[in-house]
Amino acid sequence: MKDEIVLVIGDKAWSSWSLRPWLAAKVAKLSFREEEIRLRQPNTAQHIARFSPSGRVPALIHGGLTVWDSLAICEYIAELKPEAALWPHDEKLRATARAIACEMHSGFQALRSEFPMDYHARIAGAVPSAQARADIARIVEIWSGTRTSHGESGPFLFGTFSIADAMFAPVATRFQTYGLNLEEFGDCGAAAAYAQSILEMPEMEEWAKGAATPG
């Protein structure tokens, strides 16, 4: 179909970058067809190259347009579905939400490396390096600070769901997978409660079911 939107993603158990725009699209009630590619297979790169010029997932295809970066896809979804309000309406809050989303997009390399997303695994005894501990402490700071400021208007970082929440959703799954106690990183309860709110979203539960049965 000419106007069909296709979202190309990797295995839901592992592809943290795919989860981000998929979650934004689901919350925005965007109509799209999902194309899931098995990762860690001999022909994975060949399959991804059919859809994505970067050779990576996710990618969104809409008519003759291909968007191949998670945050860029989220921005495109926000433009397609303005009624979903995927960024805060207030310009200052919107700027802060974008800064937080971009920090997640470009940072936290130690956390990504040491604690990769593995949705249904439960791995005990993981000990973060000093660099990963600093990453986790910064995430706790972001989560606790935004929740303290905006907790009265909803369960998400800025009250209602935004792209900033989509960007941090895979981190909530990582903390669950590796059993990381956020109190060790300065959490007074707000960050852990936020992570639980993310995991209990109906859309996240839908993702979890897909993660149990790779495409």
C-alpha positions as CSV (number, residue, x, y, z in Angstrom):
1,M,0.0,0.0,0.0
2,K,1.3,3.4,-1.0
3,D,0.7,5.2,2.3
4,E,1.4,2.2,4.6
5,I,3.9,2.8,7.4
6,V,6.3,0.0,8.1
7,L,8.4,-0.1,11.2
8,V,11.4,-2.5,10.9
9,I,12.6,-3.7,14.2
10,G,15.0,-6.3,15.7
11,D,14.1,-9.1,18.1
12,K,12.0,-7.7,20.9
13,A,14.1,-9.5,23.6
14,W,17.3,-7.7,22.6
15,S,16.7,-4.6,20.4
16,S,16.5,-1.7,22.8
17,W,16.7,0.8,20.0
18,S,13.7,-0.8,18.3
19,L,11.6,-0.6,21.5
20,R,11.9,3.2,21.6
21,P,10.0,4.2,18.4
22,W,7.8,1.1,18.6
23,L,6.6,2.3,22.0
24,A,6.1,5.9,20.9
25,A,4.1,4.6,17.9
26,K,1.9,2.4,20.0
27,V,1.2,5.2,22.5
28,A,0.4,7.6,19.7
29,K,-2.0,5.0,18.2
30,L,-0.1,5.2,14.9
31,S,-1.3,2.6,12.4
32,F,1.8,0.7,11.1
33,R,2.9,-2.8,10.0
34,E,5.7,-4.4,12.0
35,E,8.6,-6.1,10.2
36,E,10.7,-8.0,12.7
37,I,14.1,-9.2,11.8
38,R,15.9,-11.9,13.7
39,L,19.1,-10.7,15.1
40,R,22.3,-12.7,15.7
41,Q,21.7,-14.8,12.6
42,P,24.2,-15.4,9.7
43,N,21.8,-13.5,7.4
44,T,20.8,-10.7,9.7
45,A,22.9,-8.0,8.1
46,Q,21.6,-9.0,4.6
47,H,17.9,-8.8,5.8
48,I,18.4,-5.4,7.5
49,A,20.1,-4.0,4.4
50,R,16.9,-4.5,2.5
51,F,15.3,-1.8,4.6
52,S,17.8,0.4,6.3
53,P,20.6,2.4,4.6
54,S,22.6,2.4,7.9
55,G,22.5,-1.3,8.1
56,R,20.8,-1.1,11.5
57,V,17.4,-1.3,13.0
58,P,15.0,0.3,13.6
59,A,13.9,1.9,10.4
60,L,10.6,3.4,9.5
61,I,9.4,3.3,5.9
62,H,6.5,5.6,4.7
63,G,6.0,5.8,1.0
64,G,9.3,6.8,-0.5
65,L,10.7,7.9,2.8
66,T,13.0,5.9,5.1
67,V,13.9,7.1,8.6
68,W,16.6,5.0,10.2
69,D,17.4,6.5,13.6
70,S,15.3,5.8,16.8
71,L,15.0,9.4,17.9
72,A,14.4,10.7,14.4
73,I,11.7,8.1,14.0
74,C,10.1,9.2,17.3
75,E,10.2,12.8,16.0
76,Y,8.5,11.8,12.8
77,I,5.8,10.0,14.7
78,A,5.2,13.1,16.8
79,E,4.7,15.1,13.6
80,L,2.4,12.5,12.1
81,K,0.3,12.3,15.3
82,P,0.4,15.8,16.9
83,E,-2.8,15.0,18.8
84,A,-0.7,12.4,20.8
85,A,1.4,15.2,22.3
86,L,4.6,13.2,22.4
87,W,6.4,16.2,23.7
88,P,5.2,18.5,26.6
89,H,3.2,21.5,25.4
90,D,5.2,24.0,27.5
91,E,8.2,25.1,25.6
92,K,10.6,25.0,28.5
93,L,9.5,21.5,29.6
94,R,9.7,20.5,25.9
95,A,13.3,21.7,25.7
96,T,14.2,19.8,28.9
97,A,12.5,16.7,27.7
98,R,14.4,16.9,24.4
99,A,17.7,17.4,26.3
100,I,17.0,14.3,28.4
101,A,16.0,12.2,25.4
102,C,19.2,13.3,23.6
103,E,21.3,12.5,26.6
104,M,20.0,9.0,26.6
105,H,20.4,8.7,22.8
106,S,24.1,9.7,22.9
107,G,25.3,8.7,26.3
108,F,25.5,6.0,29.0
109,Q,27.9,3.9,27.0
110,A,29.1,1.9,30.0
111,L,25.6,0.9,31.0
112,R,24.8,-0.2,27.5
113,S,27.9,-2.3,27.2
114,E,27.8,-4.0,30.6
115,F,24.0,-4.4,30.9
116,P,22.6,-5.1,27.4
117,M,18.9,-5.5,27.1
118,D,17.7,-9.1,27.5
119,Y,14.0,-8.7,28.2
120,H,13.1,-12.0,29.8
121,A,16.5,-12.9,31.4
122,R,17.1,-12.6,35.1
123,I,20.8,-12.3,35.9
124,A,21.9,-12.1,39.5
125,G,25.2,-10.9,40.8
126,A,26.1,-8.3,38.2
127,V,28.6,-5.7,39.6
128,P,28.7,-2.4,37.7
129,S,32.0,-0.8,36.9
130,A,32.7,2.7,38.2
131,Q,31.7,4.1,34.8
132,A,28.4,2.1,34.8
133,R,27.7,3.2,38.4
134,A,28.1,6.8,37.3
135,D,25.7,6.2,34.4
136,I,23.1,4.6,36.7
137,A,23.4,7.4,39.3
138,R,22.8,10.0,36.5
139,I,19.7,8.1,35.3
140,V,18.4,8.0,38.9
141,E,19.1,11.7,39.2
142,I,17.1,12.4,36.0
143,W,14.2,10.1,36.9
144,S,13.9,11.3,40.5
145,G,14.2,15.0,39.6
146,T,11.6,14.9,36.9
147,R,9.2,12.8,39.0
148,T,9.6,15.1,42.0
149,S,8.7,18.1,39.8
150,H,5.9,16.5,37.7
151,G,4.6,13.6,39.8
152,E,1.2,15.2,40.4
153,S,0.3,15.3,36.7
154,G,0.9,11.6,35.9
155,P,3.3,8.6,36.3
156,F,5.8,9.5,33.6
157,L,8.9,11.8,33.5
158,F,6.8,14.9,32.7
159,G,3.5,13.6,33.9
160,T,2.0,12.3,30.6
161,F,4.0,10.0,28.3
162,S,6.6,11.7,26.1
163,I,9.4,10.6,23.8
164,A,11.7,11.0,26.8
165,D,9.9,8.1,28.4
166,A,10.3,6.1,25.2
167,M,14.0,6.7,25.2
168,F,14.4,5.5,28.8
169,A,12.0,2.5,28.6
170,P,14.7,0.0,27.7
171,V,16.7,1.1,30.8
172,A,13.8,0.1,33.0
173,T,14.0,-3.4,31.5
174,R,17.7,-3.5,32.1
175,F,17.3,-2.7,35.8
176,Q,14.8,-5.5,36.1
177,T,16.9,-8.0,34.2
178,Y,20.0,-7.4,36.3
179,G,18.2,-6.8,39.6
180,L,19.9,-3.5,40.2
181,N,19.0,-1.9,43.5
182,L,18.5,1.8,42.7
183,E,18.7,2.7,46.4
184,E,22.4,2.1,46.1
185,F,22.5,5.0,43.5
186,G,20.7,7.6,45.5
187,D,17.1,6.6,44.7
188,C,14.5,7.6,47.4
189,G,11.9,5.5,45.7
190,A,10.8,7.8,42.9
191,A,13.1,6.3,40.2
192,A,12.1,2.7,41.1
193,A,8.4,3.6,41.0
194,Y,8.9,5.3,37.6
195,A,10.6,2.2,36.3
196,Q,7.7,0.1,37.5
197,S,5.2,2.4,35.8
198,I,7.0,2.0,32.5
199,L,7.1,-1.8,32.8
200,E,3.4,-2.0,33.6
201,M,2.3,0.0,30.6
202,P,-0.1,-2.1,28.4
203,E,2.2,-1.4,25.4
204,M,5.2,-2.7,27.3
205,E,3.3,-5.8,28.2
206,E,2.5,-6.3,24.5
207,W,6.2,-5.9,23.7
208,A,7.0,-8.4,26.4
209,K,4.8,-11.0,24.9
210,G,6.5,-10.5,21.5
211,A,9.9,-10.8,23.2
212,A,9.0,-14.3,24.4
213,T,8.6,-15.4,20.8
214,P,11.1,-13.8,18.4
215,G,9.9,-13.2,14.9
